[in-house]
Amino acid sequence: MVLHFFTKEFSFMFQTNIVVLSAFALYLLAMLSIGVYYSRSQQRLSDYILGGRSLGPWITSMSAEASDMSGWMLMGLPGFAYAIGISAFWTAFGLCLGTFLNWHFVSRRLRNYTEMANNSLAMPDYLKNRFHDEKNIIRLISAIFILIFFLIYTSSGFVAGGKLFQTVFGLDYFHALLIGAGVVVVYTFLGGFMAVCWTDFIQGCMMFLAIVLVPVVGVISYGGLGPVLDRVATDSPQLLQLVPDTSMTGIIAIISAIGWGVGYFGQPHILVRFMAIGDPMELKKAKHIAMTWVIISLAAAVFVGLVGKVVLQTPLVGADSEKVFLIMSQELFPPFLSGLIWSAVLAAIMSTASSQLLVTASAISKDMYHTFINTKASDKELIYVSRFTVLVVAALAIYLALDPNNYILTMVAYAWAGFGAAFGPCILLSLFWKRMTKNGALAGIIVGGLTVLIWKQFAWFGLYEIVPGFIFSLVAIYLVSKWDAPPSAEIQAEFDRAVSLKQKITVLKNEDE
């Protein structure tokens, strides 16, 4: 009798896993097929890095947001809301505000300036050309900080992937980690930017549907929104307080949460999407698409955490709180549908990790190898270097992700702050302040990046490190630029031409020239 029970139970679990695995396999096959397809079209480095600047508004917007909202939106933010309640809204608000400001003020100017500035393919490339840095010091320093913070950022995605496969298939964390990372590496390795952008578009759609569907079904299954809120109010009333702590500590926490927004100005994997759109005039449409996606998705992510408090019978503790979305999906949907929803989580992880690997590959191939090792390297050779970099960086990120107790959101916050503080002020002022100098840019990058690295270790005042890092970087850029001699007449004239452009540039320079 006992043997029959266990045999029946094992059979059920096996069938369930097969169904879930089928959903995963369907999704992964589609993504890998895209990678293989676009691997045939990588002839120039600009094709591999920017897709030849040929993206439309839908692909641009969805790719930008999918690469931004990684596994932390489906796992980290819902887990955060599960732990602290509706006050997680402040983080979502900061992110929405930052998204809008980035699209509104930065996207078009950066798109036109990077193309005019010797067809810059990446952020370090743009900064070098913007300030006519013939010694390539800006490219080197930028590439170093990109490596540091993208290692942390990419490893957070791999942690999310490890937790996903661990939860879904009951694998040990290490093997689950390797499977998730392997898929990301393969299609990034093969397909380059166009593969990443097209998969990002599909993944962005999947993420949106999943993050909206799960809390809605959770509310319906419990009897409606009223019963859900009543239960939360009864069991954990503090979770419904938008400002649970009015002391200085609470105010600092809100400032820190909103501070996430300024990080957008310095994220290389997001900024590169602005560079890749075919017609800058389409950026307004792309902005509207992106904002709709972001507002609804982030609101739903916070709501998942609240609903999970009621729907889930077994409380989640510690880092396991970041599995709330996964477990809700498992309990609310049949195996194949839950498998598709879990594929959306994998999509979120893949979309960001692949973008980060690609930007890091660009930093190594263009800003280090081509600049300091082999200035005569062909595009074909640089593509090989980029692909080798993807493998090396992925291996290092896997090493950093080995601890299953890592919090996804904590790792993302660290890397986000690093990029936001090191590059955000530099990008903003380079686009809007003609008086900014090369030394000012260097000072801003170094001061911002080092402030984050140091502040993180001491956590002074409980303030998120991006806030002091961004402020100190701004001050450093202004003071050093004012102390410097003004930029050359050539640089200032180039600035005037770039900011006055209203439509795309039709003649591109070959990157070999």
C-alpha positions as CSV (number, residue, x, y, z in Angstrom):
1,M,0.0,0.0,0.0
2,V,2.8,2.4,1.0
3,L,4.8,1.4,-2.1
4,H,1.7,2.0,-4.3
5,F,1.3,5.5,-2.7
6,F,4.9,6.5,-3.4
7,T,4.8,5.1,-6.9
8,K,1.7,7.1,-7.7
9,E,3.2,10.2,-6.2
10,F,6.4,9.8,-8.1
11,S,4.5,9.2,-11.3
12,F,2.5,12.4,-10.8
13,M,5.6,14.5,-10.1
14,F,7.3,13.0,-13.1
15,Q,4.4,13.8,-15.4
16,T,4.2,17.3,-13.9
17,N,7.8,17.9,-14.6
18,I,7.5,16.6,-18.1
19,V,4.7,19.1,-18.8
20,V,6.6,22.0,-17.3
21,L,9.8,20.9,-19.1
22,S,7.9,20.9,-22.3
23,A,6.8,24.5,-21.8
24,F,10.4,25.5,-21.0
25,A,11.8,23.6,-24.0
26,L,9.3,25.3,-26.3
27,Y,10.4,28.7,-25.1
28,L,14.2,27.9,-25.1
29,L,14.0,26.5,-28.6
30,A,12.4,29.7,-29.9
31,M,15.1,31.8,-28.2
32,L,18.0,29.7,-29.4
33,S,16.6,29.7,-32.9
34,I,16.7,33.5,-33.0
35,G,20.3,33.4,-31.8
36,V,21.3,31.0,-34.6
37,Y,19.4,33.0,-37.2
38,Y,21.1,36.2,-36.4
39,S,24.5,34.6,-36.1
40,R,24.5,34.5,-39.9
41,S,24.2,38.3,-40.2
42,Q,27.1,39.4,-38.0
43,Q,29.5,40.9,-40.6
44,R,30.6,44.1,-38.9
45,L,31.1,44.9,-35.2
46,S,28.3,47.5,-35.5
47,D,26.0,44.6,-36.5
48,Y,27.0,42.6,-33.4
49,I,27.0,45.5,-30.9
50,L,24.2,47.8,-32.2
51,G,22.4,45.8,-34.9
52,G,23.4,48.4,-37.5
53,R,21.2,51.1,-35.9
54,S,18.1,49.6,-37.5
55,L,15.6,49.0,-34.6
56,G,12.0,50.3,-34.7
57,P,10.1,51.9,-31.8
58,W,8.5,48.7,-30.5
59,I,11.7,46.6,-30.5
60,T,13.7,49.6,-29.0
61,S,11.2,50.2,-26.1
62,M,10.5,46.6,-25.3
63,S,14.2,45.6,-25.5
64,A,15.2,48.5,-23.3
65,E,12.7,47.7,-20.6
66,A,13.1,43.9,-20.8
67,S,16.9,44.4,-20.4
68,D,16.2,46.7,-17.5
69,M,13.6,44.8,-15.6
70,S,15.4,41.5,-15.1
71,G,14.6,38.6,-12.7
72,W,14.6,41.2,-9.9
73,M,11.2,42.5,-11.2
74,L,9.6,39.1,-11.1
75,M,11.4,37.8,-8.0
76,G,13.3,40.5,-6.2
77,L,10.7,43.3,-6.1
78,P,7.7,41.0,-5.2
79,G,9.9,39.4,-2.5
80,F,10.7,42.9,-1.2
81,A,7.0,43.8,-1.2
82,Y,6.2,40.5,0.5
83,A,8.6,41.4,3.3
84,I,7.8,45.2,3.8
85,G,4.4,45.6,2.1
86,I,3.1,48.5,0.1
87,S,6.0,50.8,1.0
88,A,7.9,49.0,-1.7
89,F,5.9,51.4,-3.9
90,W,8.6,54.0,-3.4
91,T,11.1,51.9,-5.2
92,A,8.6,51.4,-8.1
93,F,7.9,55.1,-8.1
94,G,11.6,56.0,-8.3
95,L,12.0,53.6,-11.2
96,C,9.0,54.9,-13.1
97,L,10.2,58.5,-12.7
98,G,13.7,57.6,-13.8
99,T,12.5,55.7,-16.8
100,F,10.4,58.7,-18.0
101,L,13.3,61.2,-17.5
102,N,15.7,59.0,-19.3
103,W,13.5,58.5,-22.3
104,H,12.4,62.2,-22.4
105,F,15.7,63.9,-21.9
106,V,18.5,61.5,-22.8
107,S,17.3,59.2,-25.6
108,R,17.3,61.4,-28.7
109,R,20.3,63.5,-27.8
110,L,22.4,60.4,-27.1
111,R,21.1,58.6,-30.3
112,N,22.2,61.5,-32.5
113,Y,25.4,62.4,-30.6
114,T,26.7,58.8,-30.6
115,E,26.2,58.5,-34.4
116,M,27.8,61.9,-35.2
117,A,30.7,61.3,-32.8
118,N,32.4,58.8,-35.1
119,N,29.6,56.3,-35.0
120,S,30.2,55.4,-31.3
121,L,29.0,51.9,-30.6
122,A,29.1,51.9,-26.8
123,M,29.1,54.2,-23.9
124,P,32.9,54.3,-23.4
125,D,33.3,54.8,-27.1
126,Y,30.9,57.8,-27.0
127,L,32.7,59.4,-24.1
128,K,36.1,59.1,-25.8
129,N,34.8,60.7,-29.0
130,R,32.7,63.3,-27.2
131,F,35.8,64.7,-25.4
132,H,38.3,63.9,-28.2
133,D,40.3,61.8,-25.7
134,E,43.2,60.7,-27.9
135,K,44.9,58.9,-25.1
136,N,41.8,56.8,-24.5
137,I,42.0,57.2,-20.7
138,I,38.2,57.6,-20.5
139,R,37.6,54.4,-22.4
140,L,39.9,52.5,-20.1
141,I,38.5,53.8,-16.9
142,S,34.9,53.3,-18.1
143,A,35.7,49.8,-19.2
144,I,37.1,48.9,-15.8
145,F,34.0,50.1,-13.9
146,I,31.8,48.3,-16.5
147,L,33.6,45.1,-15.8
148,I,33.3,45.5,-12.0
149,F,29.6,46.3,-11.8
150,F,28.4,44.1,-14.6
151,L,30.1,41.1,-12.9
152,I,27.8,41.8,-9.9
153,Y,24.8,42.6,-12.1
154,T,25.1,39.5,-14.3
155,S,25.7,37.3,-11.2
156,S,22.4,38.5,-9.8
157,G,20.7,37.3,-12.9
158,F,22.4,33.9,-12.6
159,V,21.3,33.7,-8.9
160,A,17.7,34.3,-10.0
161,G,18.1,31.6,-12.7
162,G,19.5,29.2,-10.1
163,K,16.6,29.8,-7.7
164,L,14.1,29.4,-10.6
165,F,15.4,25.9,-11.7
166,Q,15.8,24.9,-8.1
167,T,12.2,25.7,-7.4
168,V,10.7,24.3,-10.6
169,F,12.6,21.0,-10.9
170,G,13.9,20.4,-7.4
171,L,17.5,20.5,-8.7
172,D,20.4,21.3,-6.4
173,Y,21.3,25.0,-6.6
174,F,24.7,24.5,-8.4
175,H,23.3,22.5,-11.3
176,A,20.3,24.8,-11.6
177,L,22.7,27.8,-11.8
178,L,24.7,26.2,-14.6
179,I,21.6,25.4,-16.7
180,G,20.3,29.0,-16.5
181,A,23.6,30.6,-17.2
182,G,24.3,28.2,-20.1
183,V,21.2,29.2,-22.1
184,V,22.0,32.9,-21.7
185,V,25.5,32.5,-22.9
186,V,24.7,30.4,-25.9
187,Y,22.3,32.8,-27.7
188,T,24.3,35.9,-26.7
189,F,27.4,34.2,-28.0
190,L,25.8,33.4,-31.3
191,G,23.5,36.2,-32.1
192,G,24.8,39.4,-30.8
193,F,22.7,42.5,-30.4
194,M,19.9,41.7,-32.9
195,A,19.3,38.3,-31.2
196,V,19.3,40.0,-27.8
197,C,16.8,42.7,-29.0
198,W,14.4,40.3,-30.7
199,T,14.4,37.9,-27.8
200,D,14.1,40.9,-25.4
201,F,10.9,41.9,-27.3
202,I,9.4,38.5,-26.9
203,Q,10.6,38.2,-23.3
204,G,9.2,41.7,-22.5
205,C,5.8,40.6,-23.7
206,M,6.0,37.4,-21.7
207,M,7.1,39.3,-18.5
208,F,4.3,41.7,-18.8
209,L,1.6,39.1,-19.2
210,A,3.0,37.0,-16.4
211,I,3.4,39.7,-13.8
212,V,-0.1,41.0,-14.5
213,L,-1.8,37.5,-14.7
214,V,-0.4,36.0,-11.4
215,P,-1.8,38.7,-8.9
216,V,-5.1,39.0,-10.8
217,V,-5.7,35.2,-10.6
218,G,-4.5,35.2,-7.0
219,V,-7.1,37.8,-6.1
220,I,-9.9,36.0,-7.9
221,S,-9.0,32.7,-6.3
222,Y,-9.3,34.3,-2.9
223,G,-12.7,35.9,-3.5
224,G,-11.8,39.4,-4.7
225,L,-9.7,42.4,-3.8
226,G,-11.7,43.3,-0.7
227,P,-11.1,39.9,1.1
228,V,-7.4,40.1,0.2
229,L,-6.9,43.6,1.7
230,D,-9.1,42.7,4.7
231,R,-6.9,39.7,5.4
232,V,-3.7,41.7,5.1
233,A,-5.1,44.4,7.3
234,T,-6.0,41.8,10.0
235,D,-2.8,39.8,9.9
236,S,-0.2,42.4,9.0
237,P,-1.6,45.9,9.1
238,Q,1.8,47.5,8.8
239,L,2.1,46.1,5.3
240,L,-0.6,48.5,4.1
241,Q,1.2,51.6,5.4
242,L,2.8,53.7,2.6
243,V,5.1,55.4,5.1
244,P,5.4,52.9,8.0
245,D,8.2,54.9,9.7
246,T,8.1,58.7,10.0
247,S,11.4,58.9,11.8
248,M,14.6,60.1,10.1
249,T,15.4,56.5,9.3
250,G,12.1,56.0,7.5
251,I,12.6,59.3,5.5
252,I,16.1,58.1,4.5
253,A,14.6,54.8,3.4
254,I,12.1,56.6,1.1
255,I,14.9,58.9,-0.3
256,S,17.0,55.8,-1.0
257,A,14.1,54.0,-2.7
258,I,13.3,57.0,-5.0
259,G,17.0,57.3,-5.6
260,W,16.8,54.2,-7.8
261,G,15.4,56.5,-10.5
262,V,18.7,58.5,-11.1
263,G,20.4,55.2,-11.8
264,Y,18.8,55.1,-15.3
265,F,21.0,57.8,-16.7
266,G,24.1,55.6,-16.4
267,Q,23.0,52.0,-17.3
268,P,25.0,51.0,-20.4
269,H,22.7,48.1,-21.3
270,I,19.7,50.5,-21.4
271,L,21.5,53.5,-23.0
272,V,22.7,51.3,-25.9
273,R,19.1,50.8,-26.9
274,F,18.8,54.5,-27.5
275,M,21.8,54.4,-29.8
276,A,20.3,51.5,-31.9
277,I,17.0,52.9,-33.1
278,G,16.8,53.6,-36.8
279,D,14.9,56.9,-36.7
280,P,15.3,59.2,-33.7
281,M,11.9,60.7,-34.4
282,E,10.4,57.4,-33.4
283,L,11.8,57.7,-29.8
284,K,8.6,59.6,-28.7
285,K,6.5,56.6,-29.6
286,A,9.0,54.3,-28.0
287,K,8.8,56.3,-24.8
288,H,5.0,56.0,-24.6
289,I,5.3,52.2,-25.1
290,A,8.0,51.9,-22.5
291,M,6.2,54.0,-19.9
292,T,3.0,52.0,-20.2
293,W,4.9,48.7,-19.8
294,V,6.9,50.0,-16.8
295,I,4.1,51.5,-14.8
296,I,1.8,48.5,-15.1
297,S,4.5,45.9,-14.6
298,L,6.0,47.5,-11.5
299,A,2.6,48.1,-9.9
300,A,1.8,44.5,-10.5
301,A,5.1,43.3,-9.1
302,V,4.4,45.1,-5.8
303,F,0.9,43.7,-5.8
304,V,2.3,40.2,-6.1
305,G,4.0,40.5,-2.8
306,L,0.8,41.6,-1.0
307,V,-1.4,39.0,-2.6
308,G,1.3,36.3,-1.8
309,K,0.9,37.1,1.9
310,V,-2.7,35.9,1.7
311,V,-2.6,33.2,-1.0
312,L,0.4,31.2,0.2
313,Q,-0.3,28.9,3.1
314,T,3.4,28.5,4.1
315,P,5.2,31.7,5.1
316,L,8.4,32.5,3.2
317,V,11.4,33.5,5.3
318,G,14.6,35.3,4.4
319,A,15.9,35.0,0.8
320,D,13.1,32.5,0.1
321,S,10.7,35.5,0.0
322,E,12.0,36.2,-3.5
323,K,10.3,32.9,-4.6
324,V,6.8,34.3,-3.9
325,F,6.0,34.8,-7.6
326,L,7.3,31.3,-8.5
327,I,5.3,29.5,-5.8
328,M,2.2,31.5,-6.5
329,S,2.4,30.5,-10.2
330,Q,2.8,26.8,-9.2
331,E,-0.2,26.8,-6.9
332,L,-2.5,28.9,-9.0
333,F,-2.1,27.4,-12.5
334,P,-1.9,24.0,-14.2
335,P,1.6,22.6,-14.9
336,F,1.9,23.7,-18.6
337,L,0.6,27.2,-18.0
338,S,2.8,27.6,-14.9
339,G,5.7,26.3,-17.0
340,L,5.0,29.1,-19.5
341,I,4.8,31.7,-16.6
342,W,8.1,30.4,-15.3
343,S,9.5,30.7,-18.8
344,A,8.6,34.4,-18.4
345,V,10.9,34.5,-15.3
346,L,13.6,32.9,-17.3
347,A,12.9,35.4,-20.0
348,A,13.4,38.3,-17.5
349,I,16.7,36.8,-16.4
350,M,17.9,36.1,-19.9
351,S,16.9,39.5,-21.3
352,T,19.1,41.5,-18.8
353,A,22.0,39.0,-18.4
354,S,22.4,38.8,-22.2
355,S,22.4,42.6,-22.5
356,Q,25.0,42.9,-19.8
357,L,27.2,40.3,-21.3
358,L,27.0,42.0,-24.6
359,V,27.9,45.5,-23.2
360,T,30.8,44.0,-21.3
361,A,32.0,42.3,-24.5
362,S,31.9,45.6,-26.3
363,A,33.9,47.3,-23.5
364,I,36.6,44.6,-23.7
365,S,36.7,44.3,-27.5
366,K,36.5,48.0,-28.5
367,D,37.7,49.8,-25.4
368,M,40.6,47.6,-24.4
369,Y,41.6,45.1,-27.0
370,H,41.2,47.3,-30.1
371,T,42.4,50.4,-28.4
372,F,45.4,49.1,-26.4
373,I,46.4,45.7,-27.8
374,N,45.6,45.4,-31.5
375,T,44.6,48.7,-33.2
376,K,44.5,47.0,-36.6
377,A,42.1,44.2,-35.5
378,S,39.5,43.4,-38.1
379,D,35.8,43.4,-37.3
380,K,35.8,39.6,-37.5
381,E,38.6,39.4,-35.0
382,L,36.8,41.8,-32.6
383,I,33.7,39.7,-32.8
384,Y,35.8,36.7,-31.8
385,V,37.2,38.7,-28.9
386,S,33.6,39.8,-27.9
387,R,32.4,36.2,-27.9
388,F,35.4,35.0,-25.8
389,T,34.7,37.8,-23.4
390,V,31.1,36.6,-23.0
391,L,32.4,33.2,-21.9
392,V,35.0,34.6,-19.4
393,V,32.6,37.1,-17.8
394,A,29.9,34.5,-17.6
395,A,32.3,32.1,-15.8
396,L,33.2,34.8,-13.3
397,A,29.6,35.8,-12.7
398,I,28.7,32.1,-12.1
399,Y,31.4,32.0,-9.4
400,L,30.0,35.1,-7.7
401,A,26.5,33.5,-7.8
402,L,27.4,30.3,-6.1
403,D,25.9,31.3,-2.7
404,P,22.1,30.4,-2.8
405,N,21.5,32.8,0.1
406,N,22.3,35.8,-2.0
407,Y,19.4,38.4,-2.3
408,I,18.8,39.2,-5.9
409,L,17.5,42.7,-5.2
410,T,20.6,43.5,-3.0
411,M,23.0,42.5,-5.7
412,V,21.1,44.4,-8.4
413,A,20.9,47.5,-6.1
414,Y,24.7,47.5,-5.7
415,A,25.4,47.2,-9.4
416,W,22.7,49.7,-10.3
417,A,24.2,52.2,-7.9
418,G,27.6,51.7,-9.4
419,F,26.5,52.5,-12.9
420,G,24.2,55.2,-11.9
421,A,26.8,57.1,-9.9
422,A,29.8,56.5,-12.2
423,F,28.2,57.2,-15.5
424,G,24.8,58.9,-14.9
425,P,26.1,62.5,-14.2
426,C,28.7,62.1,-16.9
427,I,26.2,61.1,-19.6
428,L,23.7,63.8,-18.5
429,L,26.2,66.7,-18.4
430,S,27.9,65.6,-21.6
431,L,24.6,66.0,-23.5
432,F,23.5,69.2,-21.9
433,W,26.6,71.2,-20.8
434,K,28.9,72.4,-23.5
435,R,31.5,73.6,-21.0
436,M,32.2,70.1,-19.6
437,T,35.7,68.9,-20.1
438,K,37.5,65.6,-20.5
439,N,39.1,65.9,-17.0
440,G,35.7,66.7,-15.6
441,A,34.3,63.5,-17.1
442,L,37.1,61.4,-15.7
443,A,36.7,63.0,-12.3
444,G,32.9,62.3,-12.3
445,I,33.3,58.6,-13.3
446,I,36.1,57.9,-10.8
447,V,34.5,59.8,-7.9
448,G,31.0,58.3,-8.5
449,G,32.2,54.7,-8.9
450,L,34.6,54.9,-5.9
451,T,31.9,56.5,-3.7
452,V,29.6,53.6,-4.3
453,L,32.3,51.0,-3.7
454,I,33.3,52.6,-0.4
455,W,29.8,53.7,0.8
456,K,28.5,50.2,0.3
457,Q,31.0,48.8,2.8
458,F,30.1,51.2,5.6
459,A,26.3,51.9,4.8
460,W,26.5,55.3,6.4
461,F,23.2,56.6,7.7
462,G,21.4,53.7,6.0
463,L,21.4,55.8,2.8
464,Y,21.4,54.0,-0.5
465,E,24.9,54.5,-2.0
466,I,23.6,55.8,-5.3
467,V,22.4,59.0,-3.7
468,P,25.8,60.3,-2.4
469,G,27.6,58.7,-5.4
470,F,25.4,60.6,-7.9
471,I,25.7,63.9,-6.0
472,F,29.5,63.7,-5.5
473,S,30.0,62.8,-9.2
474,L,28.0,65.8,-10.3
475,V,30.0,68.1,-8.0
476,A,33.3,66.6,-9.2
477,I,32.4,67.1,-12.9
478,Y,31.4,70.7,-12.3
479,L,34.4,71.8,-10.2
480,V,37.0,70.1,-12.3
481,S,35.5,71.3,-15.6
482,K,35.4,74.9,-14.2
483,W,39.0,74.6,-13.1
484,D,40.0,73.4,-16.6
485,A,40.4,75.4,-19.7
486,P,37.3,75.5,-21.8
487,P,36.9,72.7,-24.4
488,S,38.3,73.4,-27.9
489,A,36.3,75.3,-30.4
490,E,36.0,72.0,-32.4
491,I,34.4,70.2,-29.5
492,Q,32.0,73.0,-28.8
493,A,31.0,73.3,-32.4
494,E,30.4,69.5,-32.5
495,F,28.2,69.8,-29.4
496,D,26.1,72.5,-31.1
497,R,25.6,70.4,-34.2
498,A,24.7,67.3,-32.2
499,V,22.1,68.9,-29.9
500,S,20.4,70.7,-32.9
501,L,19.7,67.5,-34.9
502,K,16.1,66.7,-35.3
503,Q,16.3,63.6,-37.5
504,K,18.6,60.7,-38.2
505,I,21.9,61.0,-39.8
506,T,21.9,59.3,-43.2
507,V,25.6,58.7,-43.7
508,L,27.4,56.5,-41.3
509,K,31.1,56.1,-41.0
510,N,32.6,52.7,-41.2
511,E,34.0,51.6,-37.9
512,D,37.2,50.5,-39.6
513,E,38.0,54.1,-40.7
